[in-house]
Amino acid sequence: MILSPEKIREDIIHMLCLQGYEVSKGSISLPKDATKDDFRCINELATAHRIAKAEPAFKKYEDRLISYIADGEEIFPEQVQPRLVYVGGESEEALLFRYASLHWSIPVSSGYGRRLRFLVMDESNGKLIGLFGLADPVYSIQARDKWIGWDSEIKKERLYHVMDAFILGAVPPYSMLLGGKLVALLTLSKDVRECFRWKYANSETLIRKQRRQPWLVLITTTSALGRSSIYNRIKLDGYEFWKSVGFTQGSGEFHFSNGVYEQIRAHAESNCEPTAKDPSWGKGFRSKREVIKKCLADIGLSTNLIYHGIQREIFVAPLAHNTQQFLRGEISQPDPYDWPADEIAQRFLKRWLLPRAQRRPEYRSFRRDTYRIWPTNE
């Protein structure tokens, strides 16, 4: 059912206020001196809505899926054997990936366009360490583009060689052992580059109908809540794998993904014309952001409401010695780093996991049942 513009306006403002925003004169603002806990609270409604939508599909599988989460006593640090697992199709791995994603403190998108998803499993016990997903990057990110040194024409040609990590992290109890840093390192491995090359070899770009060499030379990501604790200080032999290049402007659509988005989309599809698109993409709107901006303008609200105020730290991870030169079009072929996943994993264990396990043995008391989303009836 399509609601009246007045009702949609009322529901949007009410939902923003429930999340802790102050709404005034066509803009929203966060509480003064907002902390990461405040940011988590702002995301709570959206994540709760996402879990509620997922319940019919996932609750029946939870007993099986939670068996992949380790009890602390099932981890023996000296025996941990991280292994990358490609997630494809409608598989058990895909189900586990989506289930684990529901536990993130912010709503996780499914990514746009091209996608690669991976689990990181512990071969020593068959348990899940973490996961990451790569997708097409946002076209315009000022800090990223400045770091590369792009002009608009070269960016159109070479953005193809960049992917964005739309989700990346570890699950407990491995997260207590700095498992997030392991996942951040494995994302940059030779194995991921080769998977990208395998999946997109001979593929044709959607808009330009061109075939390009499937070279993945840069991965980008943004922190979930302000400054990051995962990507900072990931160094081996003095090399910094993830580089901070700035912060986002604090805009997006997550604060509308909590029950009102369905109203917004229904109104936009009935009353607004998509414009941010290319004929090659087919009919409809390009993205959630376009849907929201079109609807807001049409019902008499300012499009400035997309500025949620949470600035996220932007990180870039070059996968080649000459990433910037290649992306600027100065050379024709990248010179990739050779970082095998197995070697990265072993160095992580020695550098981070084993010392952490000795210093912080609390991980042993973790129980998988606390990871459960839907309580049992027992």
Secondary structure, 3 states (H helix, E strand, C coil): CCCCHHHHHHHHHHHHHHCCCEEECCEEECCCCCCHHHHHHHHHHHHHHHHHHHHHHHHHHHHHHHHHCCCHHHCCHHHCCEEEEEECCCCHHHHHHHHHHCCCCCCCCCCCCCEEEEEEEECCCCEEEEEEEEECCCCCCHHHHHHHCCCHHHHHHHHHHEEEEEEEEECCCHHHHCHHHHHHHHCCCHHHHHHHHHHHCCCECCCCCCECCCCCCEEEEECCCCCCCCCCCCEECCEECCEEEEECCCECCHHHCCCCHHHHHHHHHHHCCCCCCCHHHCCCCCCHHHHHHHHHHHCCCCHHHHECCCCCEEEEEECECCHHHHHCCCCCCCCECCCCHHHHHHHHHHHHHHHHHHHCHHHHHCCHHHHCCCCCCC
